Amino acid sequence: MYLLAPAEYPISVKRLVALLVIYLLAAGCRQGISDKSSAFTLKEGDLLFQDLDCGPLCDAIEKVTTGYNGAKFTHVGIVAKDGNDNFVVIEAVSSGVQTTPLRDFLNKSFDTENRPKVAVGRLKPAFSCLIASAIKNALALRGKPYDKGFAINNDAYYCSELVYEAFLRANDNKPVFTLRPMTFKDPNTDVIFPPWQEYFSRLNTPVPEGRPGINPGGISRSPVLDIIHLYGKPDGWKKSF
């Protein structure tokens, strides 16, 4: 049995093939990323570390913090599922603690190849028992205000503080991630970065230099988790993954 030569296919089939080719080409040109991947399976409790391009303040954060493998992470959120079994990210943003659809989270910033600058961290098996409780704790904080002053224990939360607090409560108030003295100084001059001076001046509060805090880069280097997947290449990343 022989297949028909291309010219012998019915015109309707030829048109169908042409339309399929056009669709695939168009899909390849679309920007952004789907929340589904055939090569990687996301799980609840995964931490998404993001190189978020937010201007001078993000630049200042990147200069004084170091993420896993040199990555310049400025944001982090916790993966969960909504009532329809869709992935969402629990995060603390300027409007407060909220859940964000995974696709929207991934589409916040892109590398030079138009891929999300996001890495996935997964807790090691010894700590996986904390995940369900940590997610419950984080969801309970939805609606809480953003912690503009970066102060611990004030019932307001910045992104990495939300992660810290959710797992702290899940672990009977024993820290899973480590607080360290914060710095807002340019390491080259030992002077507070001007954007931070302006930021805290607007809040009418002193710069909390040296006070305990936590940042996305520090969490990404924690020994309790592994970086297991890259959606795209964050700035500063030193090698292929």
Residue pairs with C-beta under 8 A, 6 or more apart in sequence:
6 14
9 17
31 110
31 114
32 103
32 106
32 107
32 114
33 103
33 106
33 107
33 115
33 116
33 231
34 103
35 86
35 87
35 101
35 102
35 103
35 106
40 120
40 229
42 79
42 87
42 102
42 120
43 79
43 122
44 79
44 80
44 81
44 131
44 132
44 135
45 78
45 79
45 80
45 122
45 123
45 128
45 131
45 132
45 134
45 135
46 78
46 79
46 120
46 121
46 122
47 76
47 77
47 78
47 79
47 120
47 121
47 122
47 123
47 163
47 219
47 220
47 225
48 76
48 77
48 78
48 79
48 89
48 105
48 118
48 119
48 120
48 121
49 67
49 68
49 71
49 73
49 75
49 76
49 118
49 119
49 120
49 121
49 216
49 219
49 220
49 227
49 234
50 73
50 74
50 75
50 76
50 77
50 105
50 108
50 109
50 116
50 117
50 118
50 216
50 234
51 71
51 72
51 73
51 74
51 75
51 109
51 117
51 118
51 234
51 235
51 236
52 58
52 74
52 75
52 108
52 109
52 117
53 109
54 74
56 193
56 195
57 195
57 196
57 199
58 74
59 195
60 184
60 186
60 193
60 195
60 196
61 74
61 215
62 72
62 74
62 235
62 236
63 186
63 187
63 193
64 183
64 184
64 185
64 186
64 187
65 72
65 73
65 215
65 216
65 217
65 218
66 217
66 221
67 73
67 119
67 216
67 217
67 220
67 221
67 234
67 236
68 119
68 121
68 217
68 220
68 221
68 227
69 227
69 237
69 238
69 239
70 236
70 237
70 238
71 119
71 217
71 220
71 234
71 235
71 236
71 237
72 217
72 234
72 235
72 236
73 119
73 215
73 216
73 217
73 220
73 234
74 216
75 91
75 108
75 159
75 216
76 91
76 159
76 160
76 163
76 216
76 219
76 220
77 89
77 90
77 91
77 100
77 105
77 159
77 163
78 89
78 90
78 91
78 134
78 135
78 138
78 162
78 163
78 166
79 87
79 88
79 89
79 90
79 102
80 87
80 88
80 89
80 90
80 99
80 135
80 138
80 139
81 87
81 88
82 88
82 99
86 101
86 102
87 101
87 102
88 99
88 100
88 101
88 102
89 99
89 100
89 101
89 102
89 105
90 97
90 98
90 99
90 135
90 138
90 139
90 142
90 162
90 166
91 97
91 98
91 99
91 100
91 105
91 159
91 162
92 98
92 144
92 146
92 147
92 157
92 158
92 159
92 161
92 162
93 100
93 146
93 159
94 146
95 146
96 142
96 143
96 144
96 145
96 146
97 138
97 141
97 142
97 143
97 144
97 146
97 157
97 162
98 142
98 143
99 139
99 142
105 118
106 116
106 118
106 231
107 116
108 116
109 116
109 117
110 116
110 117
110 232
111 117
111 232
111 233
111 234
111 235
112 233
113 232
113 233
114 232
115 231
115 232
115 233
116 231
116 232
117 231
117 232
117 233
117 234
117 235
118 230
118 231
118 232
118 234
119 220
119 227
119 229
119 230
119 231
119 234
120 227
120 228
120 229
120 230
120 231
121 219
121 220
121 225
121 226
121 227
121 228
122 225
122 226
122 228
123 130
123 131
123 224
123 225
124 224
124 225
124 226
126 224
127 176
127 224
127 225
130 167
130 170
130 171
130 176
131 170
133 169
133 170
134 166
134 167
134 169
134 170
135 166
137 165
137 166
137 167
137 169
137 170
138 162
138 163
138 166
141 157
141 162
141 165
141 166
144 155
144 156
144 157
145 156
145 157
146 156
146 157
146 158
147 154
147 156
147 157
147 158
147 161
148 156
148 203
149 156
149 200
149 203
149 205
149 208
150 158
150 161
150 182
150 208
150 211
150 213
151 208
151 211
152 161
152 179
152 211
152 212
152 213
157 165
159 216
160 177
160 214
160 215
160 216
160 218
160 219
161 213
161 214
163 177
163 214
163 219
164 175
164 176
164 177
164 179
164 214
164 219
167 176
167 177
168 174
168 175
168 176
168 177
170 176
176 222
176 224
177 214
177 218
177 219
177 222
177 224
178 214
178 218
178 222
179 212
179 213
179 214
180 212
180 213
180 214
180 218
181 210
181 211
181 212
181 213
182 208
182 209
182 210
182 211
182 212
182 213
182 215
183 209
183 210
184 192
184 193
184 196
184 207
184 208
184 209
185 191
185 192
185 193
185 209
186 192
186 193
192 207
192 209
196 207
197 207
200 206
200 207
200 208
219 225
220 227
227 241
229 241
230 237
230 241
